[in-house]
Amino acid sequence: MKTVSWFVSAFFLVCALTLVSPAAQAGQLHDQLVAESTIEQIVKRGTIKVGMDIFVPYAMKDKTGRLIGLEIDVARQLAADMGVEVEFVPTKWSGIIPALVAGKFDVIIGGMTVTPKRNIKINFTNPYYYTSQGLLANTKMSKGFTLADFNDPKVTIAARLGSTAAVAAKANFPKARLRLFDDEPAAVQEVRNGRVHAMVGGQPLPAHMAAESPQLLHAYSDQLMKEPMSFAVRKGDVDTLNFFNNWIEVVRSKGWVEQRYHYWFETTEWKKELQ
């Protein structure tokens, strides 16, 4: 009789453990995911590490060597709202996604546009603003050219390696020769020196460069590609993506992003800060 009683008790205990165990396991998994979240690590560390590359007017160095630009403003404001410090990690654009995946920084805030190919490797937040690609040409080499004239095998166009500017160049001028550079200043210099006919770059760079040297450079008003700009984060981190998305909605609703966009994209006041 005691044996039967023990068996019944053991049976109900096993059933109870079976019912409780999945819930307990789920709780443990939840706690682990929270602890491993990038947001949690940032808060514990007291610093957010931001991957970016140098290009105008997103991220530049002023006369003192301090970083300035639209993306720098965004990153600093984000850090301030989180109550942490910000550490910028300058990274060549061609290797910035592998560096994020490898954990060298927490997030890319560097004028990165959303593309399906990139989205396979990383996750993107909601867009916080939009940009477009434009064409900057050498005035002498492109004299009398319409935009369609650049789509010619005799024409050479420059763009930044790994950028959507390169994608826009191929899409709009498939017959032209394409030369790729690690950064936009190098591509601009090739246009200035007459070694390429033109370059494709994110606005307002073409317009600003042409305004500085109207005798040498000409910017076409045509919009080659409109693109959403977002933060980039590693895959599998829902908490981090949720936090950044909500932060973007808050600052956009207050008009802060539009104010900074206007300053950096629609004025040239900031140029007095440069070297």
HULIN-V166781 format. One record per pair of residues at least 24 apart in sequence whose C-alpha atoms are under 8 Angstrom apart, sorted by the first residue. I is the first residue (numbers start at 1). J is the second residue. D is the distance in whole Angstrom. If there is no record, write none. Layout:
BEGIN
i=I j=J d=D
i=I j=J d=D
END
This chain:
BEGIN
i=33 j=237 d=8
i=34 j=239 d=7
i=37 j=237 d=6
i=37 j=239 d=6
i=37 j=240 d=7
i=38 j=106 d=7
i=38 j=237 d=7
i=38 j=240 d=6
i=39 j=239 d=7
i=39 j=240 d=5
i=39 j=243 d=8
i=42 j=84 d=8
i=42 j=106 d=8
i=43 j=82 d=8
i=43 j=84 d=7
i=46 j=83 d=8
i=46 j=84 d=5
i=46 j=85 d=6
i=47 j=79 d=8
i=47 j=84 d=5
i=47 j=85 d=5
i=47 j=86 d=5
i=47 j=87 d=7
i=48 j=79 d=7
i=48 j=84 d=7
i=48 j=85 d=6
i=48 j=86 d=5
i=48 j=87 d=6
i=48 j=105 d=8
i=48 j=106 d=7
i=49 j=86 d=6
i=49 j=87 d=5
i=49 j=88 d=6
i=49 j=89 d=7
i=49 j=105 d=5
i=49 j=106 d=5
i=49 j=107 d=7
i=50 j=75 d=7
i=50 j=86 d=7
i=50 j=87 d=6
i=50 j=88 d=5
i=50 j=89 d=6
i=50 j=105 d=6
i=50 j=106 d=6
i=50 j=107 d=5
i=50 j=108 d=6
i=50 j=109 d=6
i=51 j=88 d=6
i=51 j=89 d=5
i=51 j=90 d=6
i=51 j=91 d=6
i=51 j=96 d=7
i=51 j=100 d=7
i=51 j=105 d=6
i=51 j=106 d=7
i=51 j=107 d=6
i=51 j=108 d=5
i=51 j=109 d=6
i=51 j=110 d=7
i=52 j=88 d=7
i=52 j=89 d=6
i=52 j=90 d=5
i=52 j=91 d=6
i=52 j=93 d=8
i=52 j=96 d=8
i=52 j=108 d=6
i=52 j=109 d=6
i=52 j=110 d=5
i=53 j=90 d=5
i=53 j=91 d=5
i=53 j=92 d=6
i=53 j=93 d=6
i=53 j=110 d=6
i=54 j=90 d=7
i=54 j=183 d=8
i=55 j=183 d=7
i=55 j=184 d=6
i=55 j=185 d=8
i=56 j=205 d=6
i=57 j=204 d=8
i=57 j=205 d=7
i=57 j=264 d=6
i=57 j=265 d=7
i=58 j=110 d=7
i=58 j=111 d=7
i=58 j=264 d=8
i=59 j=110 d=7
i=60 j=274 d=8
i=61 j=274 d=7
i=61 j=275 d=7
i=62 j=273 d=5
i=62 j=274 d=4
i=62 j=275 d=6
i=63 j=273 d=6
i=63 j=274 d=5
i=63 j=275 d=4
i=64 j=275 d=8
i=69 j=264 d=7
i=70 j=260 d=6
i=70 j=261 d=7
i=70 j=264 d=6
i=71 j=109 d=6
i=71 j=110 d=6
i=71 j=111 d=7
i=73 j=260 d=8
i=74 j=109 d=8
i=74 j=257 d=8
i=75 j=109 d=7
i=78 j=247 d=8
i=92 j=182 d=7
i=92 j=183 d=8
i=93 j=161 d=7
i=93 j=162 d=6
i=93 j=163 d=7
i=93 j=182 d=7
i=93 j=183 d=8
i=94 j=161 d=6
i=94 j=162 d=5
i=94 j=163 d=8
i=94 j=182 d=7
i=97 j=121 d=8
i=97 j=122 d=8
i=100 j=233 d=7
i=100 j=234 d=7
i=101 j=234 d=6
i=106 j=233 d=7
i=107 j=231 d=7
i=107 j=232 d=6
i=107 j=233 d=5
i=107 j=234 d=8
i=108 j=231 d=6
i=108 j=232 d=5
i=108 j=233 d=7
i=109 j=230 d=7
i=109 j=231 d=5
i=109 j=232 d=7
i=110 j=231 d=8
i=111 j=229 d=6
i=111 j=230 d=7
i=112 j=229 d=6
i=112 j=230 d=6
i=112 j=231 d=7
i=112 j=232 d=8
i=113 j=164 d=7
i=113 j=227 d=6
i=113 j=228 d=5
i=113 j=229 d=4
i=113 j=230 d=6
i=114 j=227 d=7
i=114 j=228 d=6
i=114 j=229 d=6
i=114 j=230 d=7
i=121 j=234 d=8
i=121 j=235 d=7
i=122 j=232 d=7
i=122 j=233 d=6
i=122 j=234 d=5
i=122 j=235 d=5
i=123 j=232 d=6
i=123 j=233 d=5
i=123 j=234 d=6
i=123 j=235 d=6
i=123 j=241 d=8
i=124 j=230 d=6
i=124 j=231 d=6
i=124 j=232 d=5
i=124 j=233 d=6
i=124 j=241 d=8
i=125 j=230 d=5
i=125 j=231 d=5
i=125 j=232 d=7
i=125 j=233 d=8
i=125 j=241 d=6
i=125 j=244 d=7
i=125 j=245 d=6
i=126 j=230 d=6
i=126 j=231 d=8
i=126 j=245 d=6
i=126 j=248 d=7
i=127 j=228 d=5
i=127 j=229 d=5
i=127 j=230 d=5
i=127 j=231 d=8
i=128 j=228 d=8
i=128 j=229 d=6
i=128 j=230 d=6
i=128 j=248 d=6
i=128 j=249 d=8
i=128 j=252 d=7
i=128 j=257 d=7
i=129 j=228 d=6
i=129 j=229 d=6
i=129 j=230 d=8
i=129 j=257 d=8
i=130 j=226 d=7
i=130 j=227 d=6
i=130 j=228 d=4
i=130 j=229 d=6
i=131 j=202 d=7
i=131 j=203 d=7
i=131 j=226 d=6
i=131 j=227 d=5
i=131 j=228 d=7
i=131 j=229 d=7
i=132 j=202 d=6
i=132 j=203 d=6
i=132 j=223 d=6
i=132 j=224 d=7
i=132 j=225 d=5
i=132 j=226 d=4
i=132 j=227 d=6
i=133 j=165 d=6
i=133 j=168 d=7
i=133 j=200 d=7
i=133 j=201 d=5
i=133 j=202 d=4
i=133 j=203 d=6
i=133 j=223 d=6
i=133 j=224 d=5
i=133 j=225 d=5
i=133 j=226 d=7
i=134 j=200 d=6
i=134 j=201 d=6
i=134 j=202 d=6
i=134 j=203 d=6
i=134 j=204 d=8
i=134 j=206 d=6
i=134 j=219 d=7
i=134 j=220 d=7
i=134 j=221 d=7
i=134 j=222 d=7
i=134 j=223 d=6
i=134 j=224 d=6
i=134 j=225 d=8
i=135 j=198 d=7
i=135 j=199 d=6
i=135 j=200 d=5
i=135 j=201 d=7
i=135 j=206 d=6
i=135 j=219 d=6
i=135 j=220 d=6
i=135 j=221 d=8
i=135 j=222 d=8
i=135 j=224 d=8
i=136 j=191 d=8
i=136 j=198 d=5
i=136 j=199 d=5
i=136 j=200 d=6
i=136 j=201 d=8
i=136 j=206 d=5
i=136 j=207 d=8
i=136 j=209 d=8
i=136 j=210 d=7
i=136 j=217 d=7
i=136 j=218 d=6
i=136 j=219 d=5
i=136 j=220 d=7
i=137 j=191 d=7
i=137 j=197 d=6
i=137 j=198 d=4
i=137 j=199 d=6
i=137 j=217 d=6
i=137 j=218 d=5
i=137 j=219 d=6
i=137 j=220 d=8
i=138 j=191 d=5
i=138 j=192 d=6
i=138 j=194 d=6
i=138 j=196 d=8
i=138 j=197 d=6
i=138 j=198 d=6
i=138 j=216 d=6
i=138 j=217 d=5
i=138 j=218 d=6
i=139 j=215 d=7
i=139 j=216 d=5
i=139 j=217 d=5
i=139 j=218 d=6
i=140 j=216 d=7
i=141 j=194 d=7
i=141 j=197 d=6
i=142 j=197 d=7
i=147 j=220 d=8
i=148 j=173 d=8
i=150 j=176 d=7
i=151 j=175 d=5
i=151 j=176 d=5
i=152 j=176 d=5
i=153 j=177 d=6
i=155 j=196 d=8
i=155 j=197 d=6
i=156 j=196 d=5
i=156 j=197 d=6
i=156 j=198 d=7
i=157 j=196 d=6
i=157 j=197 d=6
i=157 j=198 d=5
i=157 j=199 d=5
i=157 j=200 d=7
i=158 j=187 d=6
i=158 j=190 d=8
i=158 j=191 d=8
i=158 j=196 d=7
i=158 j=198 d=6
i=158 j=199 d=4
i=158 j=200 d=6
i=159 j=184 d=7
i=159 j=187 d=6
i=159 j=199 d=6
i=159 j=200 d=5
i=159 j=201 d=7
i=160 j=184 d=6
i=160 j=187 d=7
i=160 j=201 d=8
i=165 j=200 d=6
i=165 j=201 d=5
i=165 j=202 d=7
i=166 j=200 d=7
i=168 j=200 d=7
i=168 j=224 d=7
i=168 j=225 d=6
i=169 j=200 d=6
i=172 j=224 d=7
i=191 j=217 d=8
i=192 j=216 d=7
i=192 j=217 d=7
i=203 j=265 d=8
i=204 j=265 d=6
i=204 j=266 d=8
END
